[in-house]
């Protein structure tokens, strides 16, 4: 909880910084006649995630994706961005199935991963000032959980969180687009995928995994850029 409180404070600082960023540095820009070289705002939306490498498919784990964003304009149609986010990822089983070695019927299975994430992207703007871009993100794991309910009952002496930990960081490729709705308000859709395993098969319980594991995420958000 202490880590979450500290990161929440960092996000709030980022929002304040973005809202007052470089107000005196005006030039022709994206969607205003007078536009700053640096422009900031807030983002809030939802992650739909799965963990590739477990034994379930489907983007059924839903989590928050919230934080602050700062743009730096390099040319009339080109800008870079950096974000500070709180991002929830993971997986959720939606049906019961037999385990790998046919020892258990897995009735319920969930992975919860909470990250402090910093994405960096390069964007291209069209005439309407909608834009699309791609880049990379670095995520630091704040907390994780893995829960399973089986028949017969899973051994009580197995502590999944402690004995089969997730990697403390995640590096993603990201790509997405932003549709301008009205003035500073945009609708954002983004795809992200881990470039490194978040947990290797050798570090997973053999009944619950089939391969190295990777975060696979679709994100839908609203973004407001301060004017």
N, C-alpha and C positions, 0 to 999 in steps of 0.2 A: 504493500500500500504506500509506503514511503516513496518508492520509485515512481508510482503513478502520480502522487501529489507533486513531486518535483517536476515531472514532465508536463503536468497540467499547467504549472506555473510558467514553464518555458513556452508552451503554446500561447498562453495569454500574453506573454511578453512579445512573442512574434506577431500576434494580432495587432498590438499597440504599435509596434515598430512599423508594420506594413501600412497601417492607417495614416501614419504621419511621415511616410518615407519620402524624403527628398522633395518636399512640396514646392521648393523654390526653383527646381530644375525643370523648366518647361521647354517643350519643343513639340513639333508636329509628330503625331503618333497614331495610336491604334483606332480608338473610336471617339475621341474628343478632338476638337480643333486645336486645343492646347493640351498637350499630354506630357507627363513626366517620363524621363528616361527610366526611372525605377517606379514600379507600381505594385501595390500590395493589396491583399484581400484575405478573406476567410473562405474555407471550404468545409462542407459537411455532407455526408452521405453514407452509403452502405456498401460494405464488401459482401460479395457472394463467393464463397471459397470452398475448395476441396484440397485434400492432400493426396497428390499422386504417389502411389507406392503403398498406401493402405489397401484394404480389401473392398473399398466402396467407391462408387463413382457418383457424380452429381454435385452441383454447387449448392449444397443444402445448409452449410454453416453460414449464418448471417451475423455480421458484426459492424461496428462503427468504423468510419473513416473520417476524422475531423482534424482541423488544424488551420494553419496559416500558410499563405503562398506569397512569394515575392518575384516579380518579373523584372528583367533588365532588357531593354530594347537595344538591339545592335543596328538594325536597318528598318525601313518602313514595313517590311513584311517578316522580319526575323526577330525573335526574342528568346532568351533563356529564362528558365524558372527554377526556383528552389523552394521546397516545402518543408514544413515541420509538422509531422502528423502523429496522431495516436491511431493505430490501425490494428483491428482485431481480425485474426485469420484462424484457420483450423479446418475441421471436418466433422460431419455428423452422419451417422448411419441412418438410413431410412427404411431398412428391412432387416429381418433376422436371417442369419446364414451360418452354416457350419464353419468352424475354424479350419485353419490350414491343415492341421494334422488330424482333423475329425474327432477331436477330443471334446470340444465345447460347441454348444449352440450359442452364438453371440446374439443376444437380444437387443443390446443397446451399446453404442460405441460413440464416443465423442473426443475430439481433440480441440483444445482452446489455447490459442497463442496470442499474446498481447505484445505489440511492438511499438517502440518509438522509431519512426521512419523518416528518412530524409531523401526524397526523390529530387533528382536534377534532370531537366529535360531541355531540349532545343525545339522551338515551335516555329511553324510557318503560318502566316495570317493571310486570309483571303480579303476581298474588297469589303465584305460585310463585317470584318473583324472577328469572325469565327476563326478558330485555329486548331491545328493538330500538331502533335509532336511525339518524340520518342526520347528515351534516355535510360537511366539506371537509378536504382534506389538502394540505400543501405539501411537496414533495420536492425535495431538492438532489441533483443528479447527482454521484456520486462517481467513476464510471468508466463507459465505454461501449466496445462493440466491435461490429463488423459484418463478417461473413465470408461469402464467396461462393465456390463452386466451379462452374465452367462448362465447357462444351464448345462451341467451342474455348476455350482458357484465357483468363480475364479478364486484361486488360493489367496487367503487373506494376508499371507506373508510376502506377497509380491507388491512392491511399491513402484508403480509404473513411472511416476514423476522422478523418483530418485534413482532407480536402477536403469532406466532407459531414457536419459535426458535428451532434450532437443539441443541442437547447436545454438549457441548464444547470439548468433547474428544470422541475418538472411540478406543475400544480395540478389536483386531482381532486375530483369529487363522489363521495361514498361513502355507502353505505347497507347495513345488515346487521342480523343478529339474533344473540343469545347465548342458548343453551339451557342452563339450569342442570342439571348432571349430579349433583353431590354436593358439598355444602358450598360451598367456594370454587371448585370446578372447573366450568368452562363450555366448551361447544362453540360456536365462533363461525364464522359464514359471512358473507362481505362481498362486495359488488360495488363496483367503482370504475371511473371513466372520466375521461380527461383533458378539462378544460374548454378548454385551449389546445393547439394543435398542439405535439408534442414535436419535430417537424421539418416544415418546409413543403416542398411539392412543388418549389419553386424551388431548394431546398438539397439535393435528393436526386439520385442518379444516375438518369438517364432509363430505364435498362434494368431498374431494381430497384424502382421505386415507381410508383403510379398516382394518388396524391392526397396532400394533407396527412396527416400521420401522428399517431395518437393511441394512448395506452396504454389497453387494455381488459383488466380484471383480475377474476378470481374468486379469493377467498382463503378457505381453510379452516384454522382454527387451534384449538388448545386454549389456554384462558386460566385461570390460577390466581390468585385474589385472596387475599392474605394476611389471616388472621383474627386 
